[in-house]
């Protein structure tokens, strides 16, 4: 078991390793004094994981009340966050009670956002169950929902009191979900620690790889919590990736979209003369080793209009992450026209 401390908004410990769920009760007891614990998840999370969470909460004297949301990115809406707030209100939750958010990136984002706004904020503990969530989205304090065609356009920064990352949960992931999670692992290798790329495969990553990704996320989040500077490096592949994801009607998984987005970003860097030879091939090899696709051609036309509305644009352009080399990202402010014209 590895404990990784985030010195953000009062602090948050992430517990990474097999069997970490056994710590859930004690962490919930530290996080909130009330007896009620809203266990918020979605229909894609295996029932055995939820049962384990409930059992650990009961051992700690908490009374879990379960809410299961519909799974999938199309359900990541303001209406879903409102339904959580209604659930909390109807079940008599006060500010002394708390929430446990269990699942992948989608339910963690929705539930974390709802916990942050209900009664101006109740404490919550996150239990990531997918590889994407365990290596990336469960950490750093970003919560929110999609709005119209835009991904994560409405949200806030709100830190969980703890993250209980039980890597044993990865054993139940379908092959497709495991591959998609590797998209974020590859992002960390490309931007921060190139050695990670050599570990990418179709197998479940070991605890050290998961923990290393968490430590990289911590480094950027602690230096730039509100995502206005260096933390934007972690958006590598996401400007294009979010556009591909939305253009597919969210039938494309987030990890696959990010994989496409990284390849497109490297191509852009090559066109602009910013990216050294060999970078594309190294990232492409890792993407193929993970079992992810590399051809985004059919999505490109639909993605272009969405890039113009990217939330990272401030009117003068987009703070776009390029790679000079593996492990050497650079943030360049590029106009949308320059991005799209360079990709022709």
C-alpha positions, 0 to 999 in steps of 0.5 A, spaced: 500 500 500 502 506 498 500 513 501 500 519 497 499 526 500 496 532 496 497 538 499 491 541 496 485 545 500 486 542 507 490 536 504 488 529 501 491 522 502 490 517 496 491 510 498 494 506 492 494 498 492 490 492 492 485 491 498 485 499 499 478 499 500 479 496 507 481 503 509 474 506 506 470 506 513 476 509 517 477 515 512 469 516 511 469 517 519 475 522 518 472 526 513 465 527 516 462 526 523 454 524 521 452 517 520 449 518 513 453 516 507 451 517 500 454 511 496 453 514 489 455 510 483 453 508 476 450 502 473 457 500 470 460 499 476 460 491 478 455 490 484 461 486 488 465 493 488 459 497 491 457 491 496 465 492 499 464 499 500 457 498 503 460 493 508 466 497 510 462 503 511 457 499 516 463 497 520 465 504 521 458 506 524 456 509 517 449 508 514 450 507 507 444 510 502 445 508 495 444 512 489 445 508 482 446 513 476 445 511 469 452 509 466 455 513 460 458 520 458 451 522 455 448 522 462 454 527 465 449 533 465 446 538 470 440 534 471 444 528 473 447 533 479 441 535 480 438 528 481 443 527 486 442 534 490 434 531 490 436 525 493 441 528 498 435 533 500 430 527 500 434 523 505 435 528 510 442 529 509 445 535 513 452 538 512 455 533 517 453 527 513 458 526 507 458 522 500 462 516 497 463 517 490 465 510 487 466 509 479 470 511 473 471 518 471 464 520 469 460 518 476 466 521 480 465 528 476 458 528 477 458 526 484 464 530 486 460 536 483 454 535 487 457 534 493 461 541 492 454 544 491 449 541 496 448 546 502 455 549 499 459 543 500 459 536 504 465 532 505 466 526 500 471 520 499 472 518 492 473 510 490 476 510 483 474 503 480 477 504 473 484 505 470 482 512 468 480 514 474 485 511 478 491 514 474 488 521 473 481 523 474 480 521 481 485 526 483 486 534 483 480 537 485 476 538 478 469 536 478 463 538 473 458 536 468 458 536 460 454 542 457 451 542 450 456 540 446 462 542 451 465 537 455 466 539 462 464 546 461 460 547 468 464 545 474 468 547 480 474 545 484 473 541 490 478 536 493 475 529 496 477 528 503 481 522 501 481 517 495 481 510 496 484 507 490 484 499 490 487 496 484 484 489 485 478 493 482 482 493 476 481 485 475 474 486 473 475 491 467 473 489 460 479 489 456 476 495 452 476 499 458 483 497 460 485 499 454 482 506 454 485 507 461 492 506 458 490 512 454 491 516 460 497 512 462 501 514 455 499 521 456 503 521 463 509 517 459 509 522 453 509 528 458 513 527 464 516 520 464 518 517 458 520 510 461 512 509 463 511 508 455 515 501 455 510 498 461 504 499 456 501 493 454 494 490 454 495 487 461 493 490 468 499 495 470 502 494 477 501 498 483 507 502 482 505 504 475 498 506 478 502 510 483 507 513 479 501 516 475 498 519 481 505 522 483 505 526 477 498 528 477 500 531 484 506 534 482 502 538 477 496 539 481 500 542 487 504 547 483 498 549 479 491 547 482 486 552 478 489 549 472 492 556 469 499 555 468 503 548 468 498 544 470 495 545 463 501 540 460 496 534 463 491 537 457 496 534 452 491 530 447 485 533 450 483 539 446 483 534 440 481 528 444 475 532 447 473 534 440 473 527 437 469 524 443 463 529 442 464 528 435 462 521 436 456 523 440 460 520 446 460 513 443 468 513 443 471 512 450 475 518 453 481 514 453 481 512 446 479 519 444 485 522 448 489 517 444 487 520 438 488 527 440 495 525 442 497 523 435 493 529 432 497 534 437 504 530 435 502 531 428 500 539 429 507 539 433 511 536 427 507 541 422 509 547 426 516 545 427 516 544 434 516 536 435 522 532 434 523 526 429 521 519 433 516 522 438 510 520 433 512 513 432 514 512 440 507 514 442 504 510 436 507 504 438 505 505 446 498 506 443 498 500 439 501 496 445 495 498 449 490 495 444 488 502 442 486 505 435 490 510 431 486 512 425 481 518 427 480 520 420 472 519 420 471 524 426 476 530 424 470 534 420 466 533 426 471 535 431 473 541 427 467 546 429 468 543 436 475 545 437 473 552 436 468 552 442 474 549 446 473 551 454 481 552 454 480 558 449 480 565 452 478 569 445 486 570 443 487 562 442 488 556 445 493 554 450 495 548 446 500 543 449 505 540 444 511 536 445 518 538 443 520 531 445 518 525 450 518 528 457 518 535 454 512 538 453 511 546 451 505 550 452 504 554 446 498 559 445 495 558 438 489 561 434 484 556 432 485 558 425 492 556 425 491 549 429 486 547 424 490 550 418 496 547 420 492 540 420 490 540 413 
